């Protein structure tokens, strides 16, 4: 059984050559899931989806900006009418796309122990991981009338076994890789070697990876930033809050393009930094339960909710306005690459 992490230098991974004339392109990926206590142990009994009745709070903002989000939904959402009813309306009206999001602990078959390590799909027995993805795919297909082709692993639990399962199950796109992040201390994978560049993977069929937009900002953004950020993140420096000091001094800050846990200024700074480095694909991510106060650590009150929604609104306006960007969906982007013959790789272009 393969337990090796996904390797950014593996032969099956080929970075996409993004044309320099491509406008900055924004994808909105919503981890659409049940509510649970993020600080408590995982439990199969946590299947409530009450926040989904408020998902129009997010959709209405994106509608104003003519952005079609991709709701990657997990089994508690796809298997309960209260979870998928509004999404079905949005999807039928062409306002969004639907993908799959695996939370292993609440997705049948329930044969594994519920542990922190097993919450990462790539740490399960490969046949069990694949079967959970198949069950989820088929359940979504039953509710929405078409099977999803976009996948995101819960907790970013993506590895070689996940890649093999997606290829076998006819997925076309993955959006699981979170660059610069390392989850090995929790039993998960490491994406230290990845940046935000999309890439193709697959042994027999090419699937597209659109990574999350996580990278460094600050005076050292670039080759020095990872080493400096690791240094200030050392356990011995935690009492000194060295990470925060480095960020406030403008030296280095690791930012994820998300309205959860990041300010609008940080999201804008990340975007400007990546654009200046030639990056053309941007993935803004968030969790669906954040549309209801008390369901995630990021939105605890009505005031938090107002500020959260305002950040999303302001960022979309910033990206489509000041940055001169466009909005797309993963499927549209893949189609553009293939349709314009841009599914060549950086390695092939350089040879």
C-alpha positions in Angstrom: 0.0 0.0 0.0 1.5 3.3 -1.1 1.8 5.9 1.7 4.2 8.2 -0.1 3.2 11.9 -0.4 2.5 13.4 -3.7 5.9 14.6 -5.1 6.0 17.8 -7.1 8.9 16.4 -9.1 7.2 13.1 -9.9 7.3 12.1 -13.6 3.5 11.9 -13.9 3.2 15.6 -12.8 3.7 18.1 -15.6 3.2 21.8 -15.0 0.9 23.7 -17.3 2.4 26.4 -19.5 0.2 29.4 -18.9 0.1 31.8 -21.8 1.4 35.3 -20.6 -1.6 37.0 -22.3 -4.0 35.0 -20.1 -5.9 37.5 -17.9 -5.7 36.7 -14.1 -8.5 34.1 -13.7 -10.4 33.6 -10.4 -12.1 30.4 -9.3 -14.3 30.3 -6.2 -14.2 26.9 -4.5 -16.6 26.3 -1.6 -16.0 23.4 0.7 -19.6 22.5 1.2 -20.0 20.4 4.2 -21.7 19.5 7.5 -21.2 21.5 10.7 -19.0 20.2 13.4 -16.8 21.3 16.3 -13.4 21.9 14.7 -11.6 21.4 18.0 -13.4 18.2 19.0 -12.5 14.6 17.8 -14.1 13.6 14.5 -17.4 11.8 14.8 -19.7 10.0 12.3 -22.7 11.5 14.1 -21.9 15.0 13.0 -24.1 15.3 9.9 -26.1 18.5 10.5 -26.4 20.8 7.5 -28.5 23.6 8.9 -26.2 26.3 7.5 -27.0 25.3 3.9 -30.4 27.0 4.3 -28.3 30.3 4.4 -26.0 29.6 1.5 -27.9 32.2 -0.6 -26.0 34.8 1.5 -22.9 33.8 -0.4 -24.5 33.1 -3.7 -26.2 36.4 -3.9 -22.8 38.2 -3.6 -21.3 36.1 -6.3 -24.3 36.6 -8.6 -23.7 40.4 -8.4 -20.2 39.9 -9.7 -21.3 37.3 -12.2 -19.1 34.7 -10.6 -20.1 31.0 -10.8 -18.7 29.2 -7.7 -17.9 25.6 -7.6 -19.6 24.0 -4.6 -17.6 20.8 -3.8 -20.1 19.0 -1.6 -19.6 16.1 0.8 -21.9 13.2 1.6 -24.0 14.7 4.4 -24.8 17.6 2.0 -25.5 15.4 -1.0 -27.5 12.8 1.0 -29.9 15.2 2.7 -32.5 17.4 1.0 -31.8 20.2 3.4 -28.2 20.1 2.3 -28.6 20.1 -1.5 -32.0 21.7 -2.2 -30.8 25.3 -2.7 -27.7 24.2 -4.6 -29.9 22.2 -7.0 -31.8 25.4 -7.8 -28.6 27.3 -8.3 -27.1 24.6 -10.5 -30.3 24.2 -12.6 -30.3 28.0 -13.2 -26.6 27.8 -14.3 -25.4 29.9 -11.4 -22.9 27.4 -10.0 -21.0 24.2 -10.6 -21.1 21.1 -8.4 -18.0 19.0 -7.4 -17.2 16.4 -4.8 -15.6 16.8 -1.4 -14.6 13.8 0.6 -14.9 13.8 4.4 -14.0 10.1 5.0 -15.4 9.9 8.5 -19.0 10.7 7.4 -18.9 8.9 4.0 -19.8 5.2 3.6 -18.6 2.5 3.7 -17.8 3.0 7.4 -15.2 0.3 7.9 -12.2 2.3 9.2 -11.6 3.6 12.7 -12.5 7.3 13.1 -9.1 8.8 13.9 -7.2 12.0 13.0 -5.0 10.2 10.6 -7.9 8.5 8.9 -9.6 11.9 8.3 -7.1 12.3 5.5 -8.4 10.2 2.6 -4.9 9.5 1.3 -4.1 7.7 4.5 -6.9 5.1 4.1 -6.5 1.8 2.4 -6.5 2.7 -1.3 -9.5 0.5 -2.1 -11.5 2.0 0.7 -10.6 5.6 -0.3 -11.6 4.8 -3.9 -14.9 3.3 -2.8 -15.8 6.3 -0.6 -15.1 8.6 -3.5 -17.3 6.4 -5.8 -20.2 6.4 -3.3 -20.0 10.2 -3.0 -19.7 10.7 -6.8 -22.8 8.5 -7.4 -24.8 10.1 -4.7 -24.2 13.5 -6.1 -25.0 12.3 -9.5 -28.3 10.9 -8.3 -29.3 14.3 -6.7 -28.1 16.6 -9.5 -28.6 14.4 -12.6 -24.9 14.4 -13.6 -21.8 13.1 -12.0 -19.2 15.6 -10.7 -15.9 15.9 -12.5 -14.2 18.2 -10.0 -12.9 16.8 -6.7 -11.4 18.3 -3.5 -10.1 16.1 -0.7 -11.3 17.1 2.8 -8.5 18.3 5.0 -6.4 18.4 1.8 -5.9 14.7 2.2 -4.7 14.2 -1.4 -1.9 11.8 -2.4 -0.9 9.2 -5.1 -3.7 6.9 -4.1 -6.2 9.7 -4.5 -4.8 10.6 -7.9 -5.2 7.0 -9.0 -8.8 6.8 -7.7 -9.8 10.0 -9.5 -8.3 8.7 -12.7 -10.2 5.4 -12.4 -13.5 7.1 -11.5 -13.5 9.5 -14.5 -12.8 12.8 -12.7 -11.2 15.5 -14.8 -10.0 18.1 -12.2 -8.7 18.1 -8.7 -8.5 21.2 -6.5 -7.0 19.7 -3.3 -3.3 20.7 -3.3 -2.6 23.5 -0.8 0.9 24.9 -1.7 3.4 25.7 1.0 1.4 23.8 3.6 2.6 20.7 5.6 0.1 18.5 7.4 2.4 15.7 8.4 2.3 16.6 12.1 -1.4 15.7 12.0 -0.9 12.5 9.9 -1.6 14.2 6.6 0.4 15.0 3.4 2.9 17.8 2.8 2.7 20.2 -0.1 5.9 22.1 0.7 7.3 21.5 -2.7 4.3 22.9 -4.6 3.4 26.4 -5.8 0.2 27.8 -7.3 1.0 26.7 -10.8 -1.7 24.3 -12.3 -0.4 20.9 -13.4 -1.5 17.8 -15.2 -1.3 14.4 -13.5 -2.4 10.8 -14.2 -0.7 7.7 -15.6 -3.1 6.8 -18.3 -5.3 9.9 -18.6 -4.4 13.5 -17.9 -6.2 15.2 -15.1 -5.8 18.9 -14.2 -4.8 20.1 -10.8 -5.7 23.7 -9.9 -4.0 24.3 -6.5 -5.3 26.5 -3.8 -3.7 30.0 -3.8 -1.4 29.9 -0.8 2.0 31.7 -0.9 4.2 34.2 0.7 4.0 38.0 0.7 6.4 40.6 2.0 9.9 41.9 1.2 11.3 38.3 1.0 8.5 36.8 -1.2 10.2 34.5 -3.6 13.0 32.0 -3.0 14.0 33.2 0.5 10.5 33.3 1.9 10.0 29.6 2.6 13.2 29.3 4.6 12.6 32.5 6.5 9.0 31.5 7.4 10.1 28.1 8.6 12.7 29.8 10.8 10.3 32.2 12.5 7.8 29.3 12.8 10.2 27.3 15.0 8.6 26.0 18.2 11.2 27.8 20.3 10.1 31.1 18.9 6.4 30.6 19.5 6.4 32.5 22.8 7.9 35.5 21.0 5.2 35.4 18.3 7.9 35.6 15.7 5.5 34.8 12.8 3.3 37.7 13.6 6.3 40.1 14.1 7.7 39.0 10.7 4.4 39.7 9.1 3.9 43.1 10.7 7.4 44.1 9.7 6.6 43.3 6.1 9.3 40.6 5.9 7.3 37.5 5.2 3.7 36.4 5.6 2.1 33.2 4.5 -1.4 33.9 3.2 -4.2 31.8 1.8 -6.6 33.4 -0.6 -9.5 32.9 1.7 -11.8 35.3 3.6 -11.5 32.9 6.5 -8.6 33.9 8.8 -7.2 36.5 6.3 -7.9 40.2 6.0 -8.9 41.9 2.8 -5.5 43.7 2.7 -3.7 40.3 3.0 -5.8 38.8 0.2 -5.1 41.8 -2.0 -1.4 41.8 -1.2 -1.1 38.1 -2.0 -2.9 38.7 -5.3 -0.7 41.6 -6.3 2.4 39.7 -5.4 1.4 36.6 -7.4 0.4 38.7 -10.4 3.7 40.4 -10.4 5.4 37.0 -10.5 3.4 36.0 -13.5 0.8 33.9 -11.8 -2.5 33.8 -13.7 -4.8 31.4 -11.8 -6.3 32.3 -8.4 -8.5 30.1 -6.3 -10.4 31.7 -3.5 -11.6 29.1 -1.0 -14.0 29.0 1.9 -16.3 26.7 3.9 -20.0 26.7 3.5 -20.9 26.6 7.3 -19.2 30.1 7.6 -22.4 31.6 6.2 -24.0 30.9 9.6 -22.5 32.3 12.8 -21.2 29.7 15.3 -20.5 27.0 12.7 -16.8 27.7 12.1 -14.0 29.4 14.0 -14.0 32.2 11.5 -17.6 33.4 11.9 -18.8 33.4 15.6 -21.2 36.4 15.6 -23.5 38.4 13.4 -20.7 41.1 13.2 -18.2 38.4 12.1 -20.7 37.3 9.4 -21.2 40.8 8.1 -17.4 41.4 7.9 -16.9 37.9 6.3 -19.4 38.6 3.5 -18.1 42.1 3.0 -14.5 40.7 2.5 -15.8 38.4 -0.2 -17.7 41.2 -1.9 -14.8 43.6 -1.8 -12.2 41.1 -3.0 -14.3 40.1 -6.0 -14.7 43.8 -6.9 -11.0 44.3 -6.5 -10.0 41.2 -8.6 -12.4 42.0 -11.4 -11.7 45.7 -11.2 -8.2 46.8 -10.1 -6.5 43.6 -11.2 -8.4 43.4 -14.5 -9.2 39.7 -13.9 -11.9 37.4 -15.1 -14.0 34.8 -13.3 -14.1 31.2 -14.5 -14.9 27.6 -13.4 -12.4 24.8 -13.3 -14.2 23.0 -16.1 -14.2 26.1 -18.3 -10.5 26.7 -17.7 -9.6 23.1 -18.6 -11.7 23.4 -21.7 -9.8 26.6 -22.7 -6.4 24.9 -22.2 -7.4 21.9 -24.3 -9.3 23.9 -26.9 -6.3 26.3 -27.5 -3.7 23.5 -27.4 -2.3 24.8 -24.2 -2.1 21.4 -22.5 1.6 21.4 -23.1 3.8 21.6 -20.1 6.5 23.9 -18.9 9.0 21.1 -19.2 8.0 20.4 -22.8 8.2 24.1 -23.7 11.7 24.4 -22.2 13.1 21.4 -24.0 
